[in-house]
Amino acid sequence: MAEITLNAPALFDLSGRVALVTGAGSGIGQRIAIGLAQCGADIACLDRREDGGLADTAGFIESAGRKVLTLTADVTDKPALVDAVARTEAELGALGIAVNSAGIANANPAEEMEEAQYQTLMDINMKGVFFSCQAEAAAMLRHGKGSIINIASMSGVIVNRGLMQVHYNASKAGVIHMSKSMAMEWVERGIRVNSISPGYTATPMNTRPEMVHQTKEFESQTPMQRMASVDEMVGPAIFLASDASSYCTGVDLLVDGGFCCW
């Protein structure tokens, strides 16, 4: 047997790295930001609101002993994102990891949907991810390395039974294919681009009291018979951010409790 020199646990160590997480004020983005910090990274947390959640995220990161920077910006504002990356590098160091989690969801029958509802969601979920990737990649290309992770959805792969959200489904399908396309544009320049597609997840939006009936349906439709916790998105993000996934680019990682198998 050949000599084993690989230190497997070290593959997941993010010490000395700097990450930018959008949508870090709540839900999946918040937990991923904290998880990356727990693995050693310093974190720039970006959200469009300053209230509550963003400060909570920063507090958790500081308690983990890592440096943290809070940034308030709208992901549809390209100059603001460019400035956020510049501030991240000036205050924390060279950007090496980016997780783009900012997004919204809503529903309406296709034949009744107003242009404003359609356009607002598309602007945040697709244009916002594109602008974020552009700003992040500009820095990473200068350094010759980096990992970008975009949060998509299993709704970009399947059509959710009973949910009339054609614009949301299309936006997440776009994020998946956009990630693959960027991965191939930058594959020879040191940047890896992957996406995570969560299944039904117990975010604050999905656990409101008025959602209880629908939540039960989500659980019954999932082979594992439950929704994911937001914590269950952290491991996949750490994997894709770290050297453990050094040969992975253009991957859409379904984290759906088996939903897409049926």
GIFENWO-V842386 format. One record per pair of residues at least 24 apart in sequence whose C-alpha atoms are under 7 Angstrom apart, sorted by the first residue. I is the first residue (numbers start at 1). J is the second residue. Records with the same first field share a line. If there is no record, write none. Layout:
I: J, J
This chain:
11: 242, 243, 244
12: 238, 239, 242, 243, 244
13: 39, 40
14: 39, 40, 41, 242
15: 39, 40, 41
16: 40, 41
17: 41, 42, 96
18: 42, 43, 92, 93, 94, 95, 96, 97
19: 43, 44, 95, 96, 97, 98
20: 44, 45, 97, 98, 99
21: 45, 46, 98, 99, 100, 101
22: 46, 47, 99, 100, 101, 102
23: 47, 101, 102
24: 54
25: 53, 54, 57
26: 53
27: 203, 204, 230
28: 230, 233
29: 101
30: 57
31: 230, 231, 234
32: 234, 237
34: 60, 61
35: 234
36: 238
37: 61, 64, 66
38: 64
40: 66
41: 66
42: 66, 67, 68, 92
43: 67, 68, 69
44: 68, 69, 70, 88
45: 69, 70, 71
46: 70, 71, 72, 73
47: 71, 72, 73
48: 72, 73, 74
75: 124, 128, 132
76: 123, 124, 127, 128
78: 131
81: 132, 135
82: 135
85: 135, 136
95: 139, 140
96: 140, 145, 146, 147
97: 146, 147, 148, 241
98: 136, 147, 148, 149
99: 148, 149, 150
100: 129, 149, 150, 151
101: 150, 151
105: 168
106: 165
107: 164, 165
108: 164, 165
109: 164
110: 166
118: 167
122: 171
125: 171
126: 171, 174, 175
141: 189
144: 189, 190
145: 190, 191
146: 190, 191, 192
147: 191, 192, 193, 241
148: 192, 193, 194
149: 193, 194, 195
150: 194, 195, 196
151: 195, 196, 197
152: 176, 195, 196, 197
153: 197, 198, 199
154: 197, 198, 199, 254, 256
176: 252
179: 250
180: 250, 251
183: 249, 250
192: 249
193: 249, 250
194: 249, 250, 251, 252
195: 251, 252, 253
196: 252, 253, 254
197: 252, 253, 254, 255
198: 254, 255, 256
199: 255, 256, 257
200: 227, 228, 256
201: 227, 228, 229, 230
202: 227, 228, 229, 230
203: 230
222: 257, 258, 259
223: 257, 258, 259
224: 257, 258
